[in-house]
Amino acid sequence: MVASSGPVEDALGTLIWVVAAVAAVIAIFTLAATGRSYRAIGGAGPATGDEDGSPAVAAERDEEIRQMLEARNARRERRGEARWTSRRSACACAQRGRRDSRRRAA
């Protein structure tokens, strides 16, 4: 014999439909709200942090780059490697390193 279902079992189907309906409404609202956000991505260009373009910001950026390059050259010298003297030689060395790593991987 099959036992009759109680009030909890009777409410389960209704509860599932209510939760699904609420989730659908939330999903539609979220989809509508994020559409505007996704359209705004890339509209203002990249955010580099130096939006004002003032000479002080450019000078600070150049000083940080110089410090970074000096630290990198100091590490290279400690390892017994040659200093990078220009951007062109740095790019050539990076290209050579990528070529060498591809040969080792093959």
Backbone bond lengths (Angstrom), bond angles and torsions (degrees), N, CA, C in turn:
res aa  C-N    CA-C-N  psi(-1)  N-CA   C-N-CA  omega(-1)  CA-C   N-CA-C  phi
1 M - - - 1.427 - - 1.521 111.10 -
2 V 1.275 115.62 145.44 1.459 121.93 178.57 1.513 107.94 -96.07
3 A 1.321 114.54 128.04 1.462 118.61 179.68 1.523 108.78 -75.83
4 S 1.289 116.15 148.38 1.464 119.75 179.14 1.523 108.85 -72.37
5 S 1.311 115.35 145.79 1.463 119.74 -178.92 1.512 109.98 -77.85
6 G 1.320 114.97 145.38 1.449 120.73 -178.72 1.517 111.33 -89.14
7 P 1.316 117.37 -176.38 1.473 121.02 -177.71 1.528 112.91 -65.21
8 V 1.343 118.33 -30.37 1.464 120.07 -179.93 1.520 110.13 -68.54
9 E 1.330 116.90 -44.19 1.458 120.41 179.84 1.526 111.24 -65.97
10 D 1.335 117.38 -33.46 1.466 120.96 178.57 1.530 110.97 -68.54
11 A 1.328 117.61 -34.08 1.462 121.39 -177.33 1.522 112.26 -81.38
12 L 1.323 117.79 -16.15 1.457 120.69 -176.05 1.528 112.06 -60.78
13 G 1.308 118.18 -45.33 1.465 121.54 179.07 1.522 111.66 -61.05
14 T 1.323 116.27 -43.63 1.468 120.21 178.95 1.530 110.05 -64.41
15 L 1.315 117.13 -42.61 1.458 121.07 179.97 1.526 111.16 -60.87
16 I 1.317 117.66 -42.65 1.465 121.25 178.90 1.524 110.72 -61.57
17 W 1.319 118.07 -43.23 1.473 121.02 179.74 1.522 111.35 -66.26
18 V 1.334 117.66 -39.37 1.469 120.40 179.99 1.530 110.13 -66.23
19 V 1.327 117.12 -44.88 1.471 120.29 179.01 1.527 110.54 -62.55
20 A 1.323 117.84 -41.40 1.467 121.08 178.71 1.523 111.08 -63.76
21 A 1.337 117.44 -41.04 1.468 120.94 -179.97 1.525 110.62 -65.70
22 V 1.339 117.40 -43.69 1.463 120.66 179.02 1.531 110.11 -64.33
23 A 1.314 117.22 -41.28 1.467 120.38 178.40 1.524 111.27 -63.39
24 A 1.327 117.23 -38.29 1.469 120.91 178.45 1.524 110.77 -64.36
25 V 1.336 117.22 -42.07 1.466 120.61 179.18 1.530 110.02 -64.47
26 I 1.319 117.00 -43.27 1.471 120.41 178.29 1.530 110.53 -63.52
27 A 1.318 118.08 -41.13 1.466 121.64 179.61 1.521 111.20 -63.14
28 I 1.327 117.02 -42.51 1.470 120.41 179.29 1.526 110.30 -64.90
29 F 1.333 117.31 -43.48 1.460 120.80 178.84 1.534 110.38 -62.75
30 T 1.318 117.31 -43.59 1.462 121.38 179.93 1.516 111.07 -64.04
31 L 1.306 117.16 -41.79 1.465 121.29 178.15 1.517 111.13 -61.58
32 A 1.324 116.61 -43.06 1.464 120.25 179.51 1.529 110.99 -66.65
33 A 1.321 117.68 -38.69 1.465 121.12 -177.54 1.531 111.36 -72.63
34 T 1.326 118.75 -37.74 1.455 119.98 -177.42 1.518 112.28 -77.89
35 G 1.306 118.29 -19.93 1.458 120.43 178.18 1.516 111.32 -58.53
36 R 1.327 116.63 -42.23 1.464 120.55 178.38 1.520 110.78 -65.89
37 S 1.307 116.59 -38.56 1.463 119.90 -179.81 1.520 111.15 -65.31
38 Y 1.321 116.76 -43.69 1.462 119.73 -179.53 1.523 111.78 -67.26
39 R 1.312 118.34 -33.71 1.465 120.09 177.21 1.520 111.48 -68.36
40 A 1.328 117.36 -26.62 1.465 121.22 -178.97 1.526 111.78 -79.41
41 I 1.321 118.05 -18.43 1.464 120.66 -178.81 1.526 109.45 -65.29
42 G 1.308 115.76 128.20 1.455 121.20 178.17 1.508 114.37 83.04
43 G 1.302 117.85 -2.61 1.455 120.76 -178.39 1.511 113.33 -70.19
44 A 1.324 117.25 -33.43 1.458 120.83 -176.31 1.519 112.13 -101.20
45 G 1.295 118.22 5.57 1.451 120.68 -177.96 1.511 110.49 85.54
46 P 1.310 116.33 179.11 1.462 119.56 -177.96 1.523 111.19 -69.59
47 A 1.299 115.64 143.40 1.458 121.27 177.17 1.521 107.47 -91.58
48 T 1.321 116.71 101.87 1.460 121.21 -176.14 1.512 112.57 -97.42
49 G 1.302 117.70 -11.77 1.450 120.14 179.66 1.515 113.53 91.74
50 D 1.316 119.09 -9.59 1.463 121.06 177.64 1.529 109.24 -121.01
51 E 1.337 114.63 59.25 1.454 120.28 -175.08 1.521 113.24 -67.92
52 D 1.346 117.55 -27.30 1.458 118.00 -175.85 1.519 112.44 -75.73
53 G 1.320 119.73 -23.38 1.453 122.56 175.42 1.516 113.95 67.19
54 S 1.322 117.48 21.01 1.458 120.17 -177.60 1.525 110.43 -73.15
55 P 1.324 116.64 157.70 1.465 119.85 178.06 1.531 112.18 -61.83
56 A 1.325 117.56 -31.10 1.463 120.06 179.60 1.525 110.60 -65.47
57 V 1.325 116.63 -40.65 1.464 120.31 179.12 1.527 109.81 -66.59
58 A 1.329 116.85 -42.33 1.465 120.63 179.11 1.532 110.60 -64.15
59 A 1.325 117.24 -40.12 1.467 120.41 179.31 1.524 110.64 -65.90
60 E 1.327 116.73 -40.83 1.466 119.95 178.52 1.526 110.88 -64.17
61 R 1.339 115.99 -41.78 1.464 120.12 178.47 1.530 110.60 -62.52
62 D 1.334 116.48 -44.55 1.463 120.11 179.91 1.529 111.31 -63.60
63 E 1.334 117.23 -38.51 1.461 120.78 178.25 1.531 110.50 -64.66
64 E 1.341 117.60 -41.75 1.465 120.56 178.47 1.529 111.42 -64.86
65 I 1.330 116.52 -38.35 1.466 120.18 177.43 1.522 110.09 -65.06
66 R 1.347 116.91 -42.55 1.456 120.50 179.07 1.529 110.69 -61.23
67 Q 1.339 116.60 -43.61 1.463 120.15 178.58 1.522 111.43 -62.90
68 M 1.319 116.48 -40.81 1.459 120.30 179.94 1.529 110.32 -63.58
69 L 1.336 117.02 -43.63 1.461 120.54 -179.99 1.521 111.47 -66.29
70 E 1.334 117.07 -38.78 1.467 119.67 177.21 1.525 110.80 -62.85
71 A 1.319 116.84 -42.11 1.469 119.98 179.37 1.524 110.47 -65.63
72 R 1.309 117.13 -39.18 1.466 120.00 178.92 1.526 110.49 -66.00
73 N 1.331 116.74 -41.91 1.469 119.62 178.13 1.528 111.28 -64.58
74 A 1.323 116.81 -37.49 1.465 119.55 177.88 1.531 110.08 -63.43
75 R 1.326 117.78 -41.67 1.470 120.37 177.23 1.514 111.05 -63.87
76 R 1.335 116.82 -41.05 1.468 120.48 179.43 1.526 110.27 -63.24
77 E 1.330 117.34 -41.79 1.462 120.45 -179.90 1.524 111.03 -65.58
78 R 1.343 117.27 -38.10 1.464 119.41 177.62 1.524 111.34 -63.59
79 R 1.322 116.97 -31.07 1.472 120.65 177.92 1.526 111.32 -83.55
80 G 1.339 117.91 -5.70 1.462 121.23 179.41 1.520 113.06 87.06
81 E 1.310 117.84 16.37 1.467 121.37 178.73 1.523 109.39 -95.73
82 A 1.326 116.21 164.87 1.462 121.82 -179.31 1.524 110.37 -76.55
83 R 1.338 114.76 151.29 1.470 120.27 175.91 1.519 110.03 -72.73
84 W 1.300 115.44 151.09 1.464 120.29 171.49 1.510 106.73 -87.46
85 T 1.339 115.41 126.13 1.456 118.34 -175.78 1.516 112.90 -102.47
86 S 1.303 117.90 -21.52 1.457 119.34 -179.96 1.518 109.40 -149.63
87 R 1.302 115.36 166.69 1.460 120.74 178.91 1.529 110.07 -63.40
88 R 1.317 116.70 -38.31 1.466 119.69 -178.86 1.519 110.83 -62.03
89 S 1.342 117.04 -44.52 1.462 118.59 -179.94 1.525 110.69 -68.47
90 A 1.338 117.18 -32.25 1.462 120.09 177.50 1.518 110.27 -65.47
91 C 1.327 116.44 -42.41 1.470 120.09 179.07 1.528 110.65 -65.77
92 A 1.326 116.40 -41.05 1.467 119.77 -179.97 1.517 110.23 -64.04
93 C 1.334 116.44 -39.74 1.457 119.74 -179.94 1.526 110.28 -67.46
94 A 1.320 116.71 -39.29 1.466 120.12 178.58 1.526 110.32 -64.85
95 Q 1.336 116.18 -40.82 1.470 119.18 178.21 1.519 110.27 -63.34
96 R 1.311 116.72 -42.29 1.454 120.84 180.00 1.524 110.26 -63.82
97 G 1.328 116.88 -39.49 1.457 120.70 178.71 1.512 112.01 -64.10
98 R 1.338 117.29 -39.40 1.470 120.29 178.20 1.517 110.44 -66.21
99 R 1.355 116.19 -40.48 1.472 119.50 178.52 1.515 110.52 -62.32
100 D 1.336 115.58 -44.77 1.463 119.82 -178.58 1.519 111.33 -64.09
101 S 1.334 117.22 -40.00 1.463 119.32 -178.38 1.529 110.24 -69.11
102 R 1.344 117.74 -32.38 1.469 119.59 176.65 1.517 110.66 -67.24
103 R 1.339 116.64 -37.31 1.479 119.67 179.17 1.521 110.43 -66.07
104 R 1.341 116.29 -41.18 1.465 119.19 179.10 1.515 111.38 -65.60
105 A 1.334 117.55 -34.12 1.469 120.76 -177.61 1.532 110.65 -72.99
106 A 1.328 117.39 -26.88 1.475 120.12 -176.39 1.487 112.47 -76.07
